[in-house]
Amino acid sequence: MIKLNFDRKLDEITNIIKTWRSRHLTVYGKVLIIKSLLVSKLLHLFTALPNPNESFVKQLNTELYRFLWNGKIDRISRKSATLPCSLGGIGMLDIDSMIASLKTTWVRRYILSQNTWSALFDLKIGDGSFLWDRNAASLRVLASRVKNRFWKDVINSLALFRQCYKIDVNDISSCNIWFSDVTKYTGNVEKAWYRKGLRCLNDLLDANGSIMEFDNLKHLYDIRGMQFSYDMLIRSIPRHWRTMNKQKCFGPIIHPAIGFILSHLKGAKYMYNILLRGIHEGHVNKWERKWDAQVGINDWPKTYRDIFKATKSAQYRALHYKIVTRTAATNVLLNQMRINSTTLCTRCNISHETIYHKFWACPLVQKFWRDIHQWLLESGATGEANDFNGKHVIFGHGVRIS
C-alpha cells in the first residue's frame, strides 16, 4: 500500500512535467516549479509514512533532473546543483535531505506532545528524554534494533542531523556525558551515575561554574567510583571548556541540537539547511578551481551575489551563471559533444573558442570591451582607467550604473 501511494504521486508528477516541458524556462524557474508544484505533492507522504525505497528516490531524481536539463546530460553535478545560489548552486532540492528533515520534525512533535502515541513510543523504544540526547553513532545502533519501519527512519534521520549539526564548544555545557559527541563516553553509559542524575556536563559544575572535585561530586549525587575514572572523564572534555568561565544552569537542560529543533516550531526548512550544510562541508565547485587557476583567486561569494544584483532578468542571470560555471556553449564544448567539427572561434577563426576566449580574449570582443570601458570612463561610472581585465568582465566589476 505504501509503495502504491508513492507510485501514484510519481505518476502525477510525471504528467505535470509533460505539461511544462515544452515551455521556455530558465533553470531558476524550473527549480521553482519543482519545489512548488512537483515535490510538494510528496511532502505529506514523506512526513507520515516510512521512507520510500531507494529505487523510488532514484526514479524521482531522474524525472526531476530530466525536466531541469531538458532531457540532456546534467550541466553541473547534482551535488553542486543543490547548493544555495549564494554558494554557486541553483537551489535544487536534495530529496534525501528533505526526507530526513521532515522525519526529524517528529522529534519536536514527540517532545511537545501530550498524546497517547508518545507514551506508546516510550513503551516500545525506551526513555525518550535520554534517547534524543544520544550521539549519531549510538542512535544508528538503536535504530538497527527498532522493528517499526517508521520510527527506525525517524531515529536514523535524527542521527544524520546530529552528525551534521556543529556544536560550539562554548555551548557544550548542556551536552550529555554518556553516548556523547564531546566526551570519551561515545558508546557506553555509567548507568548508576546516570540514574543518580549525572547526565550532562552542566551536572559536573558547582554553583560558581567550576568543575567539582570528585569527593564533592560523590557526596552530591551519592555515587560510587574511582578518582582515576573521573580524571579520565574530565581530561576527555575539550580543554577550552574546562578553562573558560562558565555559569551553572539551574533550569531545564536541553542539548543544543534538540534545542535547535525545538526553536523552530513549524516546518523543516532549518533542519534541511543544517543537513545540506553538513553534506556540502568542504565541497569546492569544479569550475571554481579551474577559474582560480586561469585568472587568479576570485571572491566567489561576491560573484554569486553579483549574478542576482546585476539584473532582474531571469534570462540574463541564467546566462551569467552558465558563463561562471563554464557550461555556456562554445565550439570547444560542442566539439567535445561531437556536435561541431571545429574548435576555432567563430569570430576570429584563429584561437580555440573557450569560455574565456569567447567572452574576453578574442580580438574582436576585446575591441567591444574597450569601447564599453571608454564609455564608462566618460560617464564617470568608473575611475579605474588601467584596471579593466577579463576577470572583471567574466565575474562582474561590482560597479552599479544607475
N, C-alpha and C positions, 0 to 999 in steps of 0.2 A: 504493500500500500504506500509506503514512504517513497519507494522508487517511482511509483506511478504518479504521485503528486509532483515530484521534481521533473519527470519526463513531460508532463502536461505543460508545466510552466516553460520548459525549454522549447516546446513546440510553439507556444505563444510568442516567445522572444524571437524565434526564427522567422515567424510570419511578420512581426513588426519590422525586423531588419530588412525584409524584402521590400516593404513599402518605402523605406528611407534610403535604400541602396542607390537608387537612380538619381538622388538629389545631390547637388554640388555643395559639399560642406567642408569646412576646414577640420583639421584633427581636433581642435578645441571644441567645435560644435558637435562632433561625433562623440567625444568624451562626455559632453553634457547630456546627449541623448542616451548614452549607455547608462549613466548614473540615474537619470530621472525617469526614463521610460522602460528600460530593459531590466537592469538588475534589481530595481525597486520591486518588481513582481516577486522576487525570491526572498525578500527580507524576512517576511513572516515565517516562511518555511525554515530558513537558516536559523531563526531565533528559537522556534518552538519544537523543531524536530531534530533527531540525531543528524550529524553531518552526512551529506551525500558521499557516495564512494568517489574515489579518485578519477574514475573514468568520466563521471558526470562533470566534475570540475574541469577536467581537461577538455571535454567537448564544449563546455560553456566558454572557456577561454578561447578556443579555436574559433567559435562563431563570433565572439566579440572582436577579436583582433582581425578576423577576416573582414568584418564590417569597417573597422578602423582604418585598415590599409587597402581598402577596395579589392580584397581578394588576392593581393600580391604579397610578396615576402615582407616581413617586418622591416621597417626603415631603421628603427633603433631597437636595442634589446628590450625585452619586456621588463627587466629589472629597472632600466633607465626610464622607461615609459611611465612606471608607477610613481616615480619621484614627483613631488610638487613642482609647479612651474618655477618657483624661486630657486630650485636646485637643478634645473635643467631638464626636468621631465615634462610630461603633459597632463599630469594628474589622473592618469588612468587607474582604475580600481585594481587592487591586488585582491583577488577573490578569497584566497586562503586567509589573509589578514583580516578581511572583512568578516568572514565567518567566525574567526577566533574572537574578534572584538564583540560581536553580537552574543556569542556564548558567554563571554566574560561578564556581561551585564547581569547574568543570573547570580553572580556573587553579590552584587548590590541588592538584588531582589531578596535573596536569602537573608542577608543581614538586617534589612529593613522590614522584612515580612513578619507578620504575626499569625500566618495561616497554618493550617494543619500540614500542608505539604513540607514546610521547613522542618517540622517535628519528625515527619516520616523520613526526611533526608538524614537527620541526626541518628535516627534509629537504624537506618540501613548502612550508613557510611561512617558515622562517628561524630565526635565533638567538633562542630563547625567552627567554634571560636579558635580552636587550635589548628584545624585543618587549613584554613585560609592563610595562616601565618607561615606555613612550610615553604621551603625554598623550591626552586624549579625541579631539581633532581628528585626530591622526596615526593613532590606532587605527581611526577610521572610514575614513580614506583607505586604510589597509592592508586593512580588511575588504572594501572595494569591489573589491579585486584578487584576493581569495581565491575560488576556484571552488567549493570544498566548502561546501555549504549549512550543515552543522552547525558547522564552525569559523568560518564567517562570522558566525553567530549568537552564538557564544561571544565573539568579538572585539568585536562591537557591544555585547554585554551588559557586557563589561569597560569599554568606552568610556563607557557610561551610568553605571556605578558610579564610575569615575574622575571624571566630571563632578559627581556628587552628593557625593563624599567631600571634606570640607573639611579641609585640612591646616593645622595650627597652625604659624605662622611659626617657632616655636621648634624645630620638628621637621623643618625642610626640609633639614638637612644631608645626609640620605640621599636627597633628591630628585635626579633626574637633571638634567644640564645640557642635554642635547640632547632635542628633542621634549618640552619641559618645560612645566610649569604655572607655574614660578617664575622663569624667565629669559626673555630676548627670543628665545631659540632655540626657538620653538614649532613650527616646521615643517621645520627642517633640522638637519644634523649635520656637524661638522668631523671627517670620517672619520679623518684622520691622527691627530688628537688622541684620538679615541675608541679607535683601535687601540693607542695607546700607554698606555692605561689612565686617561685623563682622562674620567671618566664621570659622576660625581655631585659635588655641591657639597663634600662631605667631602674630595674629592681636591684641592681648592683650598687646604686648610688645612695649616699646618705642624704640627710636634709640639706647639706651645704653643696651638694652636687659632686662630691668626691667619691671615688671608688672605695667601698668599705673594706676594712680588714676582714680576713676570713673568720676570726673569732667573733666579731660583731655580727657578721652575716649569719653564722650558725645560731647565734643567740636570737637574732631577729626572726629567722624563718624556722627555727627548731629543726635543723637539718644535720646530717652526719656527712663525713667525708674527710679527705686528707688535704693538707695545705698544698701539697705538690699538684694535685688535680686542679685546685683553684688557681694556682700560679700559672699553670698551662692555659687555663681558660683566659685569664687576663692578658697573657702575652699574645694570644691569638687575635685579640681585638686590635684594630688599626691604632697605631701609635698616636696619630693626631687626635683621635677621640679621647684617648687616655690622658693626654696632656692639656687638652683645651679646657677652658672654663665652661662648666656645664650647669644646668639647672635641673633639679629633680622634678619630674612631673607627678602631680598628685591626682590628676584627673584620669579619664579613660585613656588607655594606651592603644593606639592603632598603628599598625605597620604602615610606612609611607606609601607603599604600592596600593594597599587596601584603602588608605585614606584618599589617594588619588581617585580611585574608582568611586568612592562614596561622595567625593566633592562634586561630581557631575551626575546630577540626578536623572538626566534624560539622555537618551541616545547612546551611541557607541563611537562617536567621532573622535573623541580624545583618546580613547583606548586604541582605536585604529591608527592614529598618528604615532603613538608610542610603539606599536608593533611594526609600523612601517619604518620608523627611525632605527629600530633595532636590526631590521633586515638589511637596511642600506648603510649601516655603520661602516665607515672605511671605504665605501664604494666610490670609485672615480670613473667618470664617464670616459669612454674610449676617445671621443673627439676632443676632450679637454687635453689629454696627453699629447695628441697629435698637434693641436694648435699651439700648445706651450712650447713644443719642440721647434715649431716652424717660425713663430712670430714673437716668442718670449712669453714669460709668465703673465697670465691675464687675471683680472679680477672677475671671476666667474659669477659670483652672486650679483654683482652690479650689472654684468652683461645680461643675465636673465631678467633682471628687473627692467632694464632699458628696453627689452623687447616689447614690454607692455606700456612703458611710458612714452615711447616714440610716436605711437599712433593708436587710434581706436579701431582701425580697420582690421578685422579678423584675418583677411587675406594677406595683408602686409605683415602682420605678426607671424602668420604661418610661414611666409616666405623667409623672413628673417630667421626663424627657428630652423628652417631647412638649411640655410647658409651656415649657421653656427654649428649645427650637428653634422655638417658635411654630407647631407643627404639630397641637396639640390642637384638637379640633373645637369651633368656635364658630359662632354664627349668621352672623357676617360671612364666615367662611371658607365655610360651607355655601351662603351666598347667592352667593358668587363662583363656586362649583362648580355653581350652578343646582339645588341640592338643596332649599334652603329659600327661601321667598319674602320673609322679613323678616330684617333685620339687628339688630332690637332685642333687648335682653336678655330671656331667658326669665323671669327672676326679677322684675326691677323694671319691665320694659317701658317704660323711659324712654330709656336710652342705648344706643349700639351695643355689641353683645356682642363685644368684642375679648378677647384673652387677658388683658390687664391688668385690664380691667373685670370679667371673669368670675371671676377668682381674687383680686381685691383691691378695686377701686374701686366695685363695686356696693354700694349702701347696706345691703342685706340681708346681703351677705357681710362687710361691714365690722363689723356687729354680731356676727357669728360670731367674727371675729378679735379683737374687743375682749374677748369672753368668754374666748377662749383665752389672750390676753395677761394678763388678770386672774388666771387660774388659774396661769399660770407665775410671776407675782409672788408669789402666796400660797404656792406650793410652794417658793419660793426658787430656782427654776431660772434666773431672770434677775433682774438688779437694774437693768436699764435701763428705768426707768418711762416715760420720754418719747421713747425711741428705738425705735419699732416701726413700720415702714412697709412699703410694697409691695415694695420691693427685698428686704427681709428675707424676706417671705413667698414671693416668686417664686423666689428663688435659694437660700434657706436661711439661717438666722440663725447657724448654726455652733455652737449650744448643744446639747449632748448630754444627754438626760434618762435617768437610769437607771430 
